[in-house]
Amino acid sequence: MQASAATRPARRPPARPAERDVLIVGAGLSGVGAAVHLQGNCPGKTYTVLEARGAIGGTWDLFRYPGIRSDSDMYTLGYSFKPWTNPKAIAEPSTGRARGTS
């Protein structure tokens, strides 16, 4: 049995996305850092962080190979607002850094 035009629910046009001042593409270390800097340096600006994947962390989350780690020291990758304080300069791949900051 098909519904007649009178009994079908009306279709709504797609909702228009909210306008933002800044659009950040990617929730990796740089995207999370950009969002924090916007909050502190441009408190009147609105922003959205888009991430295609179900997790934040960028390549730190995407590439997980046992026994392989970054050759970049964590002091270089540290945020000025949340510096790396672990005595180990080279860390195993982890999303904890991005998650703990976001």
N, C-alpha and C positions, 0 to 999 in steps of 0.2 A: 504494500500500500504506500503510495507516494503522498507526501504532504502537499496540500494545495498552497498556492502563493499566499493565501490569507493566513495559513497556519504556520508557515515557515518563519523562523526567527529572522529578524532584520539583520543584515550584515552591516557591521560597522566598518568605516574606513580604518586602515591601520593607524595606530597612535603615532603621532609625530614625536620623534625623540626630543628630549629636553635639550635646549641649546646650552652650550658650554663655551667658555672662553678658550680653554686649552683641551686638546685631545692627546693623550699619551698612549702610544701603541706599544704594548708589551709590558708585562709585569715582571721583568727580569731585574737585575741589580740597578740598571740605569733608569728604568721606568719607575721603580719604587723610589729611587733617589730623587728623580725629577718631581714626583708628587710631594715628597716631604719638603723640598726646596720651595715649591709653589706655595705650600701652606705657610711657610715661615716668611718668605720674601714678598709674596703677592697675596696677602690674606683675603683680598676682595675678589680675587679671580676664582671662577668655578672651573672644575676640571673633571674628567673621567679617564680612568685607566682601562683600556681594553686588553684582554688577554684571550687568545683563541683556545688555549689549552685549559684544562681543569685545575691546573696548579700554577702557582707563581714560582719564580726562581730562574726563569729563562734557561740558558744552557746549563746552569748548575743543576737544574732539576731534570732537564731533558737527557743529558748524556751522563749515564751512570755506568761506568765500566769498573769492575772490581780491580783494585790495585793501581788504577790510573788516577792521577790528581793534577790539578793545575800547577803550572810552574810559576804562576804569578803569586807574589807574596801577598798575604792578606792585609798588610799595612797599606799597600797600593790600592787594594780594592775596598778598603774601609771608607766609611762615610765620615765626614767631618762632624756630623751630629751624633754619630755612634761609632767611635773608633774601635778598631780591632784591639782587644786587650789580652788575648790568649798569648802565652809565651811562644807557642808554635807559629812561626811565620808562614809555613805552608800547611794548608788544611785539606782534609779529605773533602770530596764533593759533598755538598749538603745544601738543602733548601732552608735550613734553620736560620741562616743569616738574613735572607730576604723575608721570611715569615716573621722573624723576631722584630724586624724593622717596620714591616707594613702594619 
